Amino acid sequence: MSSICPSSLTTLAEDFLLLDIRERFEFNTYRADFPNYLNIPFSEFDEELPNLQRNRKLILICNNGLRSRTAVQFLAERGFSDVSSVMGGLVKWQQNGLPMTGTPPDFISHSLSDSKECSA
C-alpha cells in the first residue's frame, strides 16, 4: 500500500485529487486547506464510486491515517490503481504546519507522534 507524507503533497508534480474520507460533520468542522480537495465519506463510497475517475491519482486523508489505509485497499480491490494514503492524516498535516480551515479539536495536535517528520 502506498502512503505519502503530508508535507510531500505540495511538491508532487502530477495531478491528483486529495480525497477527505471523514464524515461530513468532521469535514465541516476542520479540514486541510488545499486545491483539488474533496470530501466523500468512506461510509458513502458505494454510492459515490461511479463519480470517481479510475484513471486519476487519488490521495486519501482522514484524521490519523487509519480509515484512509482501509479505503485505499477498498478502492484497489475495485480497480483503482493509483491510490495512496496520507501518513498520519490530518494529525500529521497539522504537526507539519500545513494550512487548515476551521478549528480542529485540541486532541488532534497531541495525537500519534510528536515527530513532525514522516518515516517511510
GROMACS elastic network, one bead per residue, 0.5 to 0.9 nm:
[ bonds ]
;  ai    aj funct       b0    kb
    1    69     6  0.77656   500
    1    72     6  0.75138   500
    1    73     6  0.75023   500
    1    83     6  0.84423   500
    1    84     6  0.70835   500
    1    85     6  0.81383   500
    2    69     6  0.88082   500
    2    72     6  0.84400   500
    2    82     6  0.87929   500
    2    83     6  0.71547   500
    2    85     6  0.64691   500
    2    86     6  0.89286   500
    3    59     6  0.83922   500
    3    69     6  0.82455   500
    3    83     6  0.86508   500
    3    84     6  0.50329   500
    3    86     6  0.56156   500
    3    87     6  0.58947   500
    3   120     6  0.81909   500
    4     7     6  0.84584   500
    4     8     6  0.67946   500
    4     9     6  0.75452   500
    4    59     6  0.83228   500
    4    84     6  0.68812   500
    4    85     6  0.62338   500
    4    86     6  0.50195   500
    4    87     6  0.56638   500
    4   118     6  0.82875   500
    4   120     6  0.82112   500
    5     8     6  0.53977   500
    5     9     6  0.71820   500
    5    85     6  0.87291   500
    5    86     6  0.58663   500
    5    87     6  0.52761   500
    5    88     6  0.78668   500
    5    89     6  0.88136   500
    5    92     6  0.81282   500
    5    93     6  0.84039   500
    5   117     6  0.78534   500
    5   118     6  0.55617   500
    5   119     6  0.79658   500
    5   120     6  0.83902   500
    6     9     6  0.55530   500
    6    10     6  0.80530   500
    6    86     6  0.59158   500
    6    87     6  0.67584   500
    6    88     6  0.81083   500
    6    89     6  0.75810   500
    6    90     6  0.83753   500
    6    92     6  0.69049   500
    6    93     6  0.55018   500
    6    96     6  0.74917   500
    6    98     6  0.80815   500
    6   118     6  0.82195   500
    7    10     6  0.63712   500
    7    11     6  0.79792   500
    7    92     6  0.89150   500
    7    93     6  0.72927   500
    7    96     6  0.65666   500
    7    97     6  0.86985   500
    7    98     6  0.73360   500
    7   117     6  0.85426   500
    7   118     6  0.86902   500
    8    11     6  0.55027   500
    8    12     6  0.66611   500
    9    12     6  0.54195   500
    9    13     6  0.89836   500
    9    86     6  0.88659   500
   10    13     6  0.84906   500
   10    34     6  0.89595   500
   12    15     6  0.78921   500
   12    16     6  0.86728   500
   14    57     6  0.82333   500
   15    36     6  0.88825   500
   15    56     6  0.76690   500
   15    57     6  0.69129   500
   16    36     6  0.72426   500
   16    56     6  0.63585   500
   16    58     6  0.56638   500
   16    59     6  0.69665   500
   17    35     6  0.83877   500
   17    36     6  0.52323   500
   17    37     6  0.60675   500
   17    38     6  0.73532   500
   17    56     6  0.74480   500
   17    57     6  0.63863   500
   17    58     6  0.50249   500
   17    59     6  0.61343   500
   17    60     6  0.83023   500
   18    34     6  0.79941   500
   18    35     6  0.80483   500
   18    36     6  0.60744   500
   18    38     6  0.63965   500
   18    39     6  0.86283   500
   18    57     6  0.87881   500
   18    58     6  0.61754   500
   18    60     6  0.58916   500
   18    61     6  0.71197   500
   19    36     6  0.83799   500
   19    37     6  0.58975   500
   19    38     6  0.50393   500
   19    39     6  0.58156   500
   19    40     6  0.68330   500
   19    41     6  0.89699   500
   19    58     6  0.66942   500
   19    59     6  0.59377   500
   19    61     6  0.61100   500
   19    62     6  0.86537   500
   20    23     6  0.86391   500
   20    27     6  0.76287   500
   20    31     6  0.82298   500
   20    32     6  0.86882   500
   20    37     6  0.72346   500
   20    38     6  0.59834   500
   20    40     6  0.62693   500
   20    41     6  0.70983   500
   20    42     6  0.87288   500
   20    59     6  0.85300   500
   20    60     6  0.58723   500
   20    62     6  0.58237   500
   20    68     6  0.83781   500
   21    24     6  0.86219   500
   21    27     6  0.86009   500
   21    38     6  0.85392   500
   21    39     6  0.59277   500
   21    40     6  0.52073   500
   21    42     6  0.50511   500
   21    43     6  0.82836   500
   21    44     6  0.89621   500
   21    45     6  0.87951   500
   21    60     6  0.67262   500
   21    61     6  0.62211   500
   21    62     6  0.56762   500
   21    63     6  0.89908   500
   21    67     6  0.75989   500
   21    68     6  0.68600   500
   21    71     6  0.81100   500
   22    25     6  0.82123   500
   22    26     6  0.61530   500
   22    27     6  0.63268   500
   22    39     6  0.72336   500
   22    40     6  0.72859   500
   22    42     6  0.66129   500
   22    43     6  0.85611   500
   22    61     6  0.78414   500
   22    62     6  0.54236   500
   22    63     6  0.72517   500
   22    67     6  0.80430   500
   22    68     6  0.87432   500
   23    26     6  0.54130   500
   23    27     6  0.63899   500
   23    28     6  0.87687   500
   23    39     6  0.81327   500
   23    40     6  0.76782   500
   23    42     6  0.73370   500
   23    43     6  0.75150   500
   23    44     6  0.89170   500
   24    28     6  0.59887   500
   24    29     6  0.85653   500
   24    39     6  0.72788   500
   24    40     6  0.78427   500
   24    41     6  0.65879   500
   25    28     6  0.51133   500
   25    29     6  0.62943   500
   25    30     6  0.89738   500
   26    29     6  0.52280   500
   26    30     6  0.65164   500
   26    31     6  0.79772   500
   26    63     6  0.89281   500
   26   104     6  0.89982   500
   27    30     6  0.55011   500
   27    31     6  0.55851   500
   27    32     6  0.89540   500
   27    39     6  0.70271   500
   27    41     6  0.89796   500
   28    31     6  0.73406   500
   28   102     6  0.77948   500
   29   101     6  0.83239   500
   29   102     6  0.57084   500
   29   103     6  0.63576   500
   29   104     6  0.69483   500
   29   105     6  0.89368   500
   30   100     6  0.70001   500
   30   101     6  0.55231   500
   30   103     6  0.52855   500
   30   104     6  0.53447   500
   30   105     6  0.85922   500
   31    34     6  0.89269   500
   31    90     6  0.75917   500
   31    99     6  0.88572   500
   31   100     6  0.56107   500
   31   101     6  0.54002   500
   31   102     6  0.65842   500
   31   103     6  0.83558   500
   31   104     6  0.78961   500
   32    37     6  0.81016   500
   32    90     6  0.72150   500
   32    93     6  0.76776   500
   32    94     6  0.85637   500
   32    98     6  0.77005   500
   32    99     6  0.61933   500
   32   101     6  0.61436   500
   32   102     6  0.88473   500
   33    37     6  0.80057   500
   33    98     6  0.79791   500
   33    99     6  0.52395   500
   33   101     6  0.57535   500
   34    37     6  0.59427   500
   34    99     6  0.75791   500
   34   100     6  0.81611   500
   35    38     6  0.89883   500
   40    43     6  0.82647   500
   40    44     6  0.66153   500
   40    45     6  0.69863   500
   40    48     6  0.74123   500
   41    44     6  0.53392   500
   41    45     6  0.67116   500
   42    45     6  0.51856   500
   42    46     6  0.84605   500
   42    67     6  0.78426   500
   42    68     6  0.84208   500
   42    71     6  0.68942   500
   43    46     6  0.77258   500
   44    47     6  0.56510   500
   44    48     6  0.61941   500
   44    49     6  0.84508   500
   45    49     6  0.54779   500
   45    71     6  0.88823   500
   46    49     6  0.55847   500
   46    50     6  0.82519   500
   47    50     6  0.72430   500
   47    51     6  0.85035   500
   48    51     6  0.54422   500
   48    52     6  0.70286   500
   49    52     6  0.54962   500
   49    53     6  0.86074   500
   49    75     6  0.86815   500
   50    53     6  0.78664   500
   50    54     6  0.89767   500
   52    55     6  0.88860   500
   52    56     6  0.82796   500
   53    56     6  0.55192   500
   53    57     6  0.85529   500
   53    58     6  0.88826   500
   53    80     6  0.85754   500
   54    57     6  0.80210   500
   54    58     6  0.87367   500
   54    79     6  0.72220   500
   54    80     6  0.52171   500
   54    81     6  0.73809   500
   54    82     6  0.81301   500
   55    58     6  0.89734   500
   55    80     6  0.72650   500
   55    81     6  0.75181   500
   55    82     6  0.73829   500
   56    80     6  0.86552   500
   56    81     6  0.88882   500
   56    82     6  0.70694   500
   56    83     6  0.86660   500
   57    80     6  0.88008   500
   57    81     6  0.81838   500
   57    82     6  0.50173   500
   57    83     6  0.59956   500
   57    84     6  0.81300   500
   58    72     6  0.89827   500
   58    80     6  0.86934   500
   58    82     6  0.63618   500
   58    84     6  0.64029   500
   58    85     6  0.85223   500
   59    68     6  0.87843   500
   59    72     6  0.85773   500
   59    82     6  0.84400   500
   59    83     6  0.57525   500
   59    85     6  0.55206   500
   59    86     6  0.67506   500
   60    65     6  0.86027   500
   60    67     6  0.89502   500
   60    68     6  0.54661   500
   60    69     6  0.79920   500
   60    71     6  0.77033   500
   60    72     6  0.72348   500
   60    83     6  0.74350   500
   60    84     6  0.61320   500
   60    86     6  0.61249   500
   60    89     6  0.85254   500
   61    64     6  0.80413   500
   61    65     6  0.65149   500
   61    67     6  0.80477   500
   61    68     6  0.55233   500
   61    69     6  0.86832   500
   61    84     6  0.89110   500
   61    85     6  0.60976   500
   61    86     6  0.53241   500
   61    87     6  0.81895   500
   61    88     6  0.85083   500
   61    89     6  0.52572   500
   61    90     6  0.69892   500
   62    65     6  0.56159   500
   62    66     6  0.73587   500
   62    67     6  0.61970   500
   62    68     6  0.56959   500
   62    85     6  0.87261   500
   62    86     6  0.79251   500
   62    88     6  0.83107   500
   62    89     6  0.50825   500
   62    90     6  0.62191   500
   62    91     6  0.87837   500
   63    66     6  0.77837   500
   63    67     6  0.79588   500
   63    68     6  0.86250   500
   63    88     6  0.74360   500
   63    91     6  0.60647   500
   63    92     6  0.87349   500
   63   108     6  0.80043   500
   64    67     6  0.77566   500
   64    68     6  0.83402   500
   64    86     6  0.86252   500
   64    87     6  0.75714   500
   64    90     6  0.60553   500
   64    91     6  0.56290   500
   64    92     6  0.73219   500
   64   108     6  0.85932   500
   64   111     6  0.81013   500
   64   112     6  0.75579   500
   65    68     6  0.52868   500
   65    69     6  0.61587   500
   65    70     6  0.88095   500
   65    85     6  0.69361   500
   65    86     6  0.63094   500
   65    87     6  0.56655   500
   65    90     6  0.79233   500
   65    91     6  0.85678   500
   65    92     6  0.89212   500
   66    69     6  0.54303   500
   66    70     6  0.66103   500
   66    71     6  0.88172   500
   66    87     6  0.89547   500
   66    88     6  0.79986   500
   66    89     6  0.80795   500
   67    70     6  0.51533   500
   67    71     6  0.61156   500
   67    72     6  0.86490   500
   68    72     6  0.60563   500
   68    73     6  0.87097   500
   68    84     6  0.83351   500
   68    85     6  0.56027   500
   68    86     6  0.74365   500
   68    87     6  0.89752   500
   68    89     6  0.79246   500
   69    72     6  0.51385   500
   69    73     6  0.65968   500
   69    74     6  0.87484   500
   69    84     6  0.79161   500
   69    85     6  0.57465   500
   69    86     6  0.83810   500
   69    87     6  0.88409   500
   70    73     6  0.53590   500
   70    74     6  0.62884   500
   70    75     6  0.88582   500
   71    75     6  0.61303   500
   71    76     6  0.84564   500
   71    85     6  0.84664   500
   72    75     6  0.52669   500
   72    76     6  0.60914   500
   72    77     6  0.86401   500
   72    80     6  0.87033   500
   72    83     6  0.59781   500
   72    84     6  0.62671   500
   72    85     6  0.66142   500
   73    76     6  0.50118   500
   73    77     6  0.61649   500
   73    78     6  0.87118   500
   73    83     6  0.86345   500
   74    77     6  0.53456   500
   74    78     6  0.66537   500
   74    80     6  0.89674   500
   75    78     6  0.50285   500
   75    79     6  0.65505   500
   75    80     6  0.53921   500
   75    81     6  0.80774   500
   75    83     6  0.75189   500
   76    79     6  0.53354   500
   76    81     6  0.59034   500
   76    82     6  0.81258   500
   76    83     6  0.72186   500
   77    80     6  0.73305   500
   77    81     6  0.89796   500
   78    81     6  0.88750   500
   80    83     6  0.66515   500
   85    88     6  0.88303   500
   85    89     6  0.79792   500
   86    89     6  0.52805   500
   86    90     6  0.82858   500
   86    92     6  0.85752   500
   86    93     6  0.85965   500
   87    90     6  0.87952   500
   87    92     6  0.70617   500
   87    93     6  0.87154   500
   87   118     6  0.70585   500
   87   119     6  0.87235   500
   88    91     6  0.58722   500
   88    93     6  0.74051   500
   88   112     6  0.74453   500
   88   113     6  0.87541   500
   88   118     6  0.81809   500
   89    92     6  0.55694   500
   89    93     6  0.62179   500
   89    94     6  0.88350   500
   90    94     6  0.60002   500
   90    95     6  0.83847   500
   90   108     6  0.78917   500
   91    94     6  0.53666   500
   91    95     6  0.62646   500
   91    96     6  0.87326   500
   91   108     6  0.54084   500
   91   109     6  0.61104   500
   91   110     6  0.80510   500
   91   111     6  0.65953   500
   91   112     6  0.74239   500
   91   113     6  0.89855   500
   92    96     6  0.60925   500
   92    97     6  0.87166   500
   92   108     6  0.88610   500
   92   109     6  0.82680   500
   92   111     6  0.87008   500
   92   112     6  0.80863   500
   92   113     6  0.82509   500
   92   115     6  0.86337   500
   92   116     6  0.68187   500
   92   117     6  0.83320   500
   92   118     6  0.81899   500
   93    96     6  0.52872   500
   93    97     6  0.66847   500
   93    98     6  0.57136   500
   93    99     6  0.81743   500
   93   100     6  0.85002   500
   93   116     6  0.87852   500
   94    97     6  0.51047   500
   94    98     6  0.57523   500
   94    99     6  0.75543   500
   94   100     6  0.74667   500
   94   108     6  0.80759   500
   94   109     6  0.67505   500
   94   116     6  0.89413   500
   95    98     6  0.76792   500
   95   109     6  0.65420   500
   95   110     6  0.87919   500
   95   114     6  0.77577   500
   95   115     6  0.77618   500
   95   116     6  0.54393   500
   95   117     6  0.86410   500
   96   115     6  0.89666   500
   96   116     6  0.53977   500
   96   117     6  0.74444   500
   97   100     6  0.87299   500
   97   116     6  0.87310   500
  100   103     6  0.81404   500
  100   104     6  0.86510   500
  101   104     6  0.86235   500
  103   106     6  0.87209   500
  104   107     6  0.81965   500
  104   108     6  0.65974   500
  104   109     6  0.82984   500
  105   108     6  0.57602   500
  105   109     6  0.79929   500
  106   109     6  0.61738   500
  106   110     6  0.74604   500
  107   110     6  0.52902   500
  107   111     6  0.61049   500
  108   111     6  0.52491   500
  108   112     6  0.84804   500
  109   112     6  0.86100   500
  109   114     6  0.85354   500
  110   113     6  0.75081   500
  110   114     6  0.70163   500
  111   114     6  0.77481   500
  112   115     6  0.87328   500
  113   116     6  0.77653   500
  115   118     6  0.77721   500
